């Protein structure tokens, strides 16, 4: 027993020699050119990570797109979300099941919207769904901390500001959602909740008393809103401050994906961009068009299939866009 030197639970062996002292600065080796080059490379990689989003952000004008079926591929569009879900591998049981959370503070925790969310998630095999109510209990927060997909529903804008706003105080649910997003969870914003992911959002005072802007979560660089709210988004640019404000308008039944590579992908329709021009002191319009029809679903499915087969190599996935239409085919379309 004395010959075996090991630490057992509850006790530890005494040291045979004193603990080594930490080296002083003058005792450390002199940095070399190679060390400086490695540091610059590491610093550049960290800058790229901070600029690019850690996970996709999905903006939907309404829940209709979750049940939309692509006429060419004959698959529900929600499979596009399944391709973006992070994979969690357990130690013994293999791949762990996906957990999803639904936040419906803007609709006063309406159970009908949650049932609609569960029906949509069942199409892609996600059954561990839970509604986060206001105020949330510890079990709901624990489920939210482990969620791979979080959907924030719209509704009353003032109610969203009171429960999820972070400019006048802290919101436990908002901080948990942002933390999960930074860990790779997919965030889906529907309707009025789309603007709360950006730098600014607003709520109406009622009548002709105007609008009250407030700070959003700032995980999206611009402001996203629905064109069906009955608000002139062109005038909203000036109301939100003018210079530096960019509003993206999404039509009914359409959506937008902010991908991990930093590109904005319109879904099922075009997106209106309203941007303040400081030279003419007016609002400029632009149309953002999506990829060729059905490629927004086929390409991610192909990449996900290769990832599951263990062939997720950048060089091998270079032919993903081989499914895209050529210029001649686009003209025919």
C-alpha positions in Angstrom: 0.0 0.0 0.0 2.9 2.4 0.8 4.5 1.7 -2.6 1.4 2.9 -4.4 1.2 6.7 -4.5 -2.3 7.8 -5.4 -4.8 10.2 -4.1 -8.0 8.6 -2.7 -11.3 10.4 -2.1 -11.3 12.4 1.1 -7.5 12.6 1.7 -4.3 13.5 -0.2 -0.7 12.6 0.1 1.8 15.0 1.6 4.3 16.8 -0.7 7.8 15.4 -1.0 9.1 18.8 -2.1 8.0 22.4 -1.7 5.6 23.9 -4.2 7.5 25.5 -7.1 7.6 29.3 -7.2 6.2 31.2 -10.1 8.7 32.7 -12.5 9.2 36.5 -12.5 9.0 38.5 -15.7 12.7 38.8 -16.1 13.0 35.0 -15.8 10.6 34.2 -18.7 12.0 33.5 -22.2 12.3 36.4 -24.6 9.4 36.5 -27.1 10.5 35.7 -30.7 9.2 36.7 -34.1 7.3 33.5 -34.3 5.5 34.2 -31.1 4.5 37.7 -32.4 3.2 36.2 -35.6 1.2 33.6 -33.8 -0.3 36.3 -31.6 -1.4 38.4 -34.5 -3.0 35.4 -36.2 -4.8 34.5 -33.0 -6.0 38.2 -32.6 -7.3 38.2 -36.2 -9.2 35.0 -35.7 -10.8 36.4 -32.5 -11.8 39.5 -34.4 -13.5 37.4 -37.1 -15.4 35.5 -34.4 -16.7 38.7 -32.8 -17.9 40.0 -36.2 -19.8 36.9 -37.4 -22.9 35.7 -35.6 -22.4 32.6 -33.4 -25.7 31.1 -34.6 -28.4 31.7 -37.3 -31.1 34.2 -36.6 -34.5 33.6 -38.2 -37.0 36.4 -38.7 -40.6 35.5 -39.6 -43.4 37.9 -40.4 -45.9 35.3 -39.1 -46.1 31.5 -38.3 -47.2 30.7 -41.8 -43.7 30.0 -43.1 -43.3 27.2 -40.5 -46.0 25.2 -42.3 -45.1 26.2 -45.9 -44.2 23.4 -48.3 -41.7 24.0 -51.1 -43.5 23.1 -54.4 -40.2 22.0 -56.1 -38.6 20.0 -53.3 -41.9 18.8 -51.9 -40.6 19.2 -48.3 -41.8 21.6 -45.5 -39.6 24.7 -45.3 -39.1 24.0 -41.6 -36.5 21.5 -42.6 -34.3 24.5 -43.3 -34.3 25.2 -39.6 -33.5 21.6 -38.8 -30.2 21.9 -40.8 -29.2 24.8 -38.6 -29.8 23.2 -35.2 -26.6 22.5 -33.2 -25.7 18.9 -32.5 -25.2 17.8 -28.9 -23.4 14.5 -28.4 -23.6 12.7 -25.1 -21.0 10.5 -23.5 -22.9 7.2 -23.6 -26.2 7.8 -25.4 -24.9 9.3 -28.7 -26.6 12.4 -30.0 -28.9 14.1 -27.5 -32.4 15.2 -28.3 -33.1 18.8 -29.3 -34.9 21.0 -26.8 -37.0 24.0 -27.9 -38.5 26.9 -25.9 -41.4 29.1 -26.7 -41.7 32.7 -25.3 -45.1 34.3 -25.8 -45.0 37.3 -23.5 -46.5 39.6 -26.1 -49.6 37.4 -26.4 -50.0 37.1 -22.6 -48.8 33.4 -22.7 -51.7 32.4 -25.0 -51.7 28.5 -25.0 -53.0 28.4 -28.6 -49.9 29.9 -30.0 -47.8 27.4 -28.1 -49.8 24.5 -29.5 -49.2 25.8 -33.0 -45.5 26.0 -32.2 -45.5 22.3 -31.0 -47.2 21.3 -34.2 -44.6 23.0 -36.3 -41.7 21.5 -34.2 -43.2 18.0 -34.6 -42.6 18.2 -38.3 -38.8 18.0 -37.7 -38.9 15.6 -34.8 -38.5 18.1 -31.9 -40.8 17.0 -29.1 -39.1 18.4 -26.0 -40.9 21.8 -26.2 -41.8 24.0 -23.3 -43.5 27.3 -22.9 -41.6 30.0 -20.9 -44.3 32.0 -19.0 -44.0 35.3 -17.3 -42.7 35.3 -14.6 -40.8 32.0 -15.3 -40.2 29.4 -12.6 -36.9 27.6 -12.0 -37.9 24.6 -14.1 -38.7 26.8 -17.1 -35.4 28.6 -16.8 -33.6 25.3 -16.6 -35.2 24.2 -19.8 -34.4 27.5 -21.5 -30.7 27.2 -20.5 -30.6 23.8 -22.3 -32.6 24.8 -25.4 -31.1 24.5 -28.9 -34.0 26.5 -30.4 -35.8 29.5 -28.9 -38.8 31.2 -30.5 -39.9 34.6 -29.4 -43.4 35.4 -30.5 -44.8 38.8 -31.2 -47.9 40.5 -30.0 -48.3 43.7 -27.9 -45.1 45.8 -28.4 -45.4 47.5 -25.0 -45.8 44.2 -23.3 -42.7 43.0 -25.0 -40.8 46.1 -23.8 -42.0 45.6 -20.2 -41.1 41.9 -20.1 -38.1 41.5 -22.5 -36.7 45.1 -22.6 -33.2 45.6 -21.2 -32.8 49.4 -21.4 -34.5 50.3 -18.1 -33.6 47.2 -16.2 -32.7 43.6 -16.5 -34.8 40.7 -17.8 -33.8 37.2 -16.7 -35.4 35.6 -19.7 -33.8 38.1 -22.2 -30.4 37.4 -20.6 -30.9 33.6 -20.8 -31.9 33.9 -24.5 -28.9 36.0 -25.4 -26.6 33.6 -23.5 -28.1 30.6 -25.4 -27.6 32.4 -28.7 -24.0 33.0 -27.9 -23.6 29.3 -27.2 -25.0 28.4 -30.6 -28.8 28.1 -30.2 -31.0 29.1 -33.1 -33.2 32.2 -32.3 -36.5 32.7 -34.1 -38.4 36.0 -33.9 -41.9 36.3 -35.1 -43.9 39.4 -35.9 -43.4 42.3 -33.6 -40.6 40.4 -31.7 -38.3 40.8 -34.8 -37.3 44.3 -33.9 -36.3 43.5 -30.3 -33.4 41.5 -31.7 -31.9 44.6 -33.3 -30.4 47.7 -32.0 -33.7 49.5 -31.5 -37.4 48.8 -31.2 -40.5 50.8 -30.4 -44.1 50.7 -29.1 -47.0 53.0 -29.8 -48.6 55.3 -27.1 -52.0 55.0 -28.8 -53.9 57.5 -30.9 -51.7 60.2 -32.4 -49.4 60.6 -29.4 -46.5 59.0 -31.3 -44.0 56.2 -30.7 -41.6 55.5 -27.9 -38.2 53.9 -29.1 -36.3 51.7 -26.8 -33.1 49.7 -27.0 -33.2 46.1 -28.3 -30.9 43.1 -27.6 -28.4 44.3 -30.2 -27.6 40.8 -31.5 -28.7 41.9 -35.0 -27.0 45.1 -36.5 -30.2 46.6 -37.9 -33.9 46.8 -37.3 -36.3 44.2 -38.7 -40.1 44.8 -38.9 -43.1 43.5 -40.7 -44.7 45.4 -43.5 -48.1 44.3 -42.3 -48.1 46.3 -39.0 -49.7 49.4 -40.6 -46.7 51.5 -39.8 -44.8 53.5 -42.5 -41.3 52.1 -42.2 -39.9 55.0 -44.3 -41.1 57.5 -41.7 -39.9 55.2 -39.0 -36.3 55.6 -40.1 -36.5 59.3 -39.3 -38.4 58.6 -36.0 -35.7 56.2 -34.9 -32.9 58.7 -35.4 -32.2 59.0 -39.1 -28.5 58.6 -39.7 -27.2 55.1 -39.1 -30.7 53.5 -39.0 -31.5 50.7 -41.4 -34.9 49.0 -41.3 -35.6 45.7 -43.2 -39.2 45.2 -44.0 -40.6 41.6 -44.3 -43.9 40.9 -46.0 -46.6 38.5 -44.9 -45.8 34.8 -45.2 -42.1 35.6 -45.8 -39.0 35.6 -43.7 -35.3 36.3 -43.4 -32.3 34.3 -42.2 -29.1 36.0 -40.8 -26.6 33.2 -41.5 -23.4 32.4 -39.6 -21.3 33.8 -42.4 -22.9 37.2 -41.9 -25.1 37.1 -45.0 -28.8 38.0 -45.0 -30.9 35.5 -46.9 -34.5 36.4 -47.8 -37.0 33.6 -47.6 -40.0 33.1 -50.0 -40.0 36.8 -51.0 -38.1 40.0 -51.3 -37.1 42.3 -48.4 -37.5 46.0 -48.4 -34.5 48.0 -47.1 -35.0 51.5 -45.8 -31.7 53.3 -45.2 -31.0 57.0 -44.3 -28.9 58.8 -46.9 -27.0 61.6 -45.2 -26.1 63.3 -48.5 -29.7 63.9 -49.7 -31.1 63.8 -46.1 -33.8 61.3 -47.3 -34.6 57.6 -47.0 -33.4 55.4 -49.8 -35.1 52.2 -50.8 -33.6 48.9 -51.9 -34.9 45.4 -52.7 -33.1 42.3 -51.3 -33.8 39.3 -53.5 -33.4 35.7 -52.2 -31.4 32.8 -53.8 -32.9 30.9 -56.8 -36.1 29.0 -56.0 -35.6 25.9 -53.9 -31.8 26.3 -53.5 -32.4 27.8 -50.1 -33.7 24.4 -49.0 -31.7 21.9 -51.1 -28.2 23.4 -50.3 -28.6 23.2 -46.5 -30.1 19.7 -46.7 -27.1 18.6 -48.8 -24.6 20.1 -46.3 -26.4 18.6 -43.4 -26.4 15.2 -45.0 -22.6 15.4 -45.5 -22.2 16.6 -41.9 -24.0 13.6 -40.6 -22.0 11.2 -42.8 -18.8 12.7 -41.3 -17.7 14.3 -44.5 -18.0 17.9 -43.4 -15.0 19.3 -45.2 -14.9 22.8 -46.7 -13.3 21.5 -49.9 -15.9 18.7 -50.2 -18.8 21.1 -49.5 -17.7 23.5 -52.2 -20.1 21.8 -54.7 -23.1 22.6 -52.5 -24.2 25.3 -54.8 -24.1 23.0 -57.8 -27.8 22.7 -57.2 -28.2 26.4 -57.9 -29.7 27.5 -61.2 -27.5 28.7 -64.0 -28.0 32.1 -65.6 -29.9 30.6 -68.5 -32.2 28.7 -66.1 -32.8 31.8 -64.1 -33.9 33.7 -67.2 -36.3 30.9 -68.1 -37.7 31.1 -64.6 
